[in-house]
Structures are given as structure tokens and as C-alpha cells.
Amino acid sequence: MSAKLDYRWHLRELMAARGMFSTTDLRPLLAERGVDLSPSQTYRLVVERPERLSMKTLIALLDILGCRMEELIEPVRGAASRGRRTASDAAPEAGGERPEPGVGAFRPKRARIAPGPQ
């Protein structure tokens, strides 16, 4: 099972560090760089994590904020899907090293058979 990747969006913090405390501060700066967003789009860009972002918008944000991409978008390892543990999530061995990937202490679970429609 592969690791799930996620990210943290730091636009709001970077704006505040540069004295921009309102989404209306950002909108004209984006427009100067050819990115025309509506007030609601700009608001969502600042207060929510975008699932999709055009390269033009990303480059404009980096230019406006004078930052690098890793300062704006911080990659993080996401939680394991459906709460399942993997061998790599297991606690380190006494020697301080993680065990080799494998089935380890995982055991099969007994299937539950539910009565079907009658």
C-alpha cells in the first residue's frame, strides 16, 4: 500500500506576514499579473485549501508574496486510509530501526455474513 500524500496551504499566513489581512488586498495584485478572479474565488483561494490551481495563479502568488513554492505549499504525509496500519507504521524495534515491510503482526479477520433480502 502506498503512502497517502497531502499538503498544507499557507497563503493566509504568508499574506498576514506581509501586512495583507483581507482578500481584497490580494485581488488587484493578482489582476496586475493577468489573473482575474472574482471576489468569491479570491476568498476561497485564501481561506480554503485549493484542490486545483492553475500554474499562472501559482506563479502570480509566488511573485506577489516573494516566496518559494515550498513556503506556500508544504507537502505532508497524510493519514493512512481507513485507519489501517501498515508495517511501516509499526513502532521501531528495540535497536531503533523499523522492521522490514511485511505482514508482521497483521492477522486476517473473520468475514461477517449478513442475511440477504428475503
NORMOGI-V109159 format. One record per residue. N is the residue number from 1. RES is the residue in one letter. PSI is psi in degrees with one decimal (NA if undefined). Layout:
N_RES_PSI ; N_RES_PSI
This chain:
1_M_130.4 ; 2_S_155.9 ; 3_A_142.6 ; 4_K_130.8 ; 5_L_147.9 ; 6_D_-177.1 ; 7_Y_160.0 ; 8_R_138.3 ; 9_W_117.5 ; 10_H_23.1 ; 11_L_-47.5 ; 12_R_-42.8 ; 13_E_-41.7 ; 14_L_-38.6 ; 15_M_-46.4 ; 16_A_-38.5 ; 17_A_-21.8 ; 18_R_14.4 ; 19_G_14.2 ; 20_M_108.9 ; 21_F_4.7 ; 22_S_147.7 ; 23_T_-23.6 ; 24_T_-18.3 ; 25_D_-30.4 ; 26_L_-35.3 ; 27_R_-49.4 ; 28_P_-30.8 ; 29_L_-36.7 ; 30_L_-42.0 ; 31_A_-35.9 ; 32_E_-26.1 ; 33_R_15.1 ; 34_G_13.4 ; 35_V_107.1 ; 36_D_101.8 ; 37_L_147.4 ; 38_S_164.3 ; 39_P_-38.9 ; 40_S_-35.8 ; 41_Q_-41.6 ; 42_T_-42.0 ; 43_Y_-48.9 ; 44_R_-37.0 ; 45_L_-36.9 ; 46_V_-44.7 ; 47_V_-14.2 ; 48_E_162.2 ; 49_R_119.2 ; 50_P_138.2 ; 51_E_-31.6 ; 52_R_143.7 ; 53_L_127.8 ; 54_S_151.3 ; 55_M_-36.3 ; 56_K_-43.4 ; 57_T_-43.3 ; 58_L_-46.8 ; 59_I_-38.3 ; 60_A_-42.7 ; 61_L_-42.5 ; 62_L_-38.8 ; 63_D_-45.3 ; 64_I_-44.6 ; 65_L_-12.6 ; 66_G_43.2 ; 67_C_173.8 ; 68_R_162.1 ; 69_M_-38.8 ; 70_E_-15.8 ; 71_E_-31.6 ; 72_L_-43.3 ; 73_I_110.5 ; 74_E_112.0 ; 75_P_136.7 ; 76_V_154.8 ; 77_R_126.6 ; 78_G_169.8 ; 79_A_151.0 ; 80_A_141.7 ; 81_S_139.4 ; 82_R_24.9 ; 83_G_7.5 ; 84_R_146.5 ; 85_R_148.0 ; 86_T_168.0 ; 87_A_-32.8 ; 88_S_-16.7 ; 89_D_-11.6 ; 90_A_156.4 ; 91_A_148.2 ; 92_P_150.8 ; 93_E_173.6 ; 94_A_-30.0 ; 95_G_-2.1 ; 96_G_-1.8 ; 97_E_150.2 ; 98_R_147.5 ; 99_P_158.1 ; 100_E_145.5 ; 101_P_141.8 ; 102_G_-168.2 ; 103_V_-26.7 ; 104_G_-123.9 ; 105_A_4.4 ; 106_F_136.3 ; 107_R_147.9 ; 108_P_149.0 ; 109_K_144.9 ; 110_R_135.2 ; 111_A_143.3 ; 112_R_128.8 ; 113_I_116.3 ; 114_A_143.5 ; 115_P_136.6 ; 116_G_175.9 ; 117_P_143.1 ; 118_Q_NA
